[in-house]
Amino acid sequence: MMNQTNDKVGQKRMTKDVFIYDTTLRDGEQGENIAFSLEDKISIATRLDEFGIDYIEGGWPGSNPKAMRFFEKMKSITLRHAKLVAFGSTRRKGIKAEDDKQVAQLLKCGASVVTIFGKTWDLHVREALRVTPEENLAMIYDTVAFLKSNGREVIYDAEHFFDGFKANPEYSLETLRQAVSAGADCVTLCDTNGGTMPTEIPAILEEVRKVTGTTRLGIHTHNDAGMAVANTIIACRHGVSLVQGTINGFGERCGNADLIQIIPNLELKYAKNCLPEGQLKNLTAVSHFVCEVANLAPNPNQPYVGQTVFTHKGGIHVSAVQRNSSTYEHIDPEVVGNRRRVLVSELSGSSNIEFKAKELGINIDTASEETKKILLHMKELEADGYQFEGAEASFEILVQKGLGIYHPFFKLKGFRVIVGNKDGAEIGDTEAVVRLDVNGDDRYTVADGNGPVDALDRALRRALVKNYPELNEVKLTDFKVRVLDARSATAAKVRVIIESTDQHATWTTVGVSTDMVEAAYLSLVDSIDYFLYKRRNGKDK
């Protein structure tokens, strides 16, 4: 049983300018530190189908058991848009295609589309395959013809095509001619070593088209020279209508062409239809989803979808963006599912403060004395070692204090932390003691913890939870310490950044002091105050 897509969807797809072929599950998985489980591959495949990818390459059925199990599982899953692709090689030398076990697996797996790669560079024919040039041509023709005779859509990947063309154009073009003569539905030109330059693409494509005629052309590029996306875009500008790549550019060495960059470039810059209508806004979510499944942090600088891509820090920039976003943004970030961010730092102006305050639901006037005082105080704190661009919860509290609307939920009367061998405990066990005024009630609380920050956090919660039981929902998820002036040795200031969550939202706070424990305490207090303010004022929804 072949995996099929809905016929009406298939008809609609034919109006596309460029078909998107994803190889994250095979070529992408060859990247260092990337390994997908069977469940991972299925979840990615279904998500890419929802996104509107045309072809999803599931792997090489004959190469490993997991790949075969994936195709078996996919037989029971109906793809609404995409076609499932099996990947393999031309037949081995000296046998018929129908007798090659690897080729047989391509049929057995049930995929409606098969992509096979063949040798296009005569160097590989001689050194890797160790066959005659004539036998290699026969291997290409026989395999394509056999798969076509069994009702499959066949995409021929011309491996190392661009290097092969530069070395021996007559032979490399002849390999394409054999694939086309055998009935290939598409011929994909591969820059396998990733060394081709964009300026080389147009002239080579002109020669290719003389051989392939009306057969659809595809492009598959690697990023070893940093040109994978550029080469793909240039190819599409010169008649290529099928793009192979991976989500986030995952792949071996320097990676494959990044579909997350290619798709919006084609759609927004060249008006080439790649995705179903309305799907481009899901670009950022899909990029981050695949990162999450791969257990990799998203690249904050990745074009279109990175966290910093539409982030503004300088006061002049922020002021201009508020008047007209096109002054410093080439597209509206919401078009690709991203968002505009404004950072606050010593480089900020009043516009930064106004933008961030409005983002937090606080209306302020940039011309007011209060705003000027907030800006001045923030710059003084930044000069003292604070950094608010990565601690927006602390910045919100700073604004509340500057506007006179901050009301602390408790007041510190004193704390101390003891690290040592108490009562037979191991060195490093920590005890924290806090004394607080909670709505006029004096609290004295002791707690043990795994290090000073954990002990302080436990002691604070123990003192506060009677009045604020919702604190049981809050957990610390990250803790960073940075020495700000190493030359001052033990007298140096340290910055402590703490990330907290209540499972619904995540926020970050900062504290600075020459005493690491005090810096941690300041950050913890901001975290608790921020959470309680949001929860008690119904602003956490």
Sequence and secondary structure as in RCSB ss.txt:
>XXXX:A:sequence
MMNQTNDKVGQKRMTKDVFIYDTTLRDGEQGENIAFSLEDKISIATRLDEFGIDYIEGGWPGSNPKAMRFFEKMK
SITLRHAKLVAFGSTRRKGIKAEDDKQVAQLLKCGASVVTIFGKTWDLHVREALRVTPEENLAMIYDTVAFLKSN
GREVIYDAEHFFDGFKANPEYSLETLRQAVSAGADCVTLCDTNGGTMPTEIPAILEEVRKVTGTTRLGIHTHNDA
GMAVANTIIACRHGVSLVQGTINGFGERCGNADLIQIIPNLELKYAKNCLPEGQLKNLTAVSHFVCEVANLAPNP
NQPYVGQTVFTHKGGIHVSAVQRNSSTYEHIDPEVVGNRRRVLVSELSGSSNIEFKAKELGINIDTASEETKKIL
LHMKELEADGYQFEGAEASFEILVQKGLGIYHPFFKLKGFRVIVGNKDGAEIGDTEAVVRLDVNGDDRYTVADGN
GPVDALDRALRRALVKNYPELNEVKLTDFKVRVLDARSATAAKVRVIIESTDQHATWTTVGVSTDMVEAAYLSLV
DSIDYFLYKRRNGKDK
>XXXX:A:secstr
      HHHHHHHTT SSEEEE TTTTGGGSTT    HHHHHHHHHHHHHHT SEEEEE TTT HHHHHHHHHHT
TS  SS EEEEEEE   TTS GGG HHHHHHHHT  SEEEEEEE SHHHIIIII   HHHHHHHHHHHHHHHHHT
T EEEEEEETHHHHHHH HHHHHHHHHHHHHTT SEEEEEETTS   GGGHHHHHHHHHHHHTTSEEEEEEB TT
S HHHHHHHHHHTT  EEEEBGGG  STT B BHHHHHHIIIIIS    S TT GGGHHHHHHHHHHHTT    T
T TTTSTTTTEE SHHHHHHHHH GGGT SS GGGGT   EE  STT  HHHHHHHHHHTT    TTSHHHHHHH
HHHHHHHHTT   TT HHHHHHHHHHHHT    S EEEEEEEEES GGG  TT EEEEEEEEETTEEEEEEEEES
SHHHHHHHHHHHHHTTT GGGGG EEEEEEEEES GGGGGG  EEEEEEEE SS EEEEEEEESSHHHHHHHHHH
HHHHHHHHHHHTT   
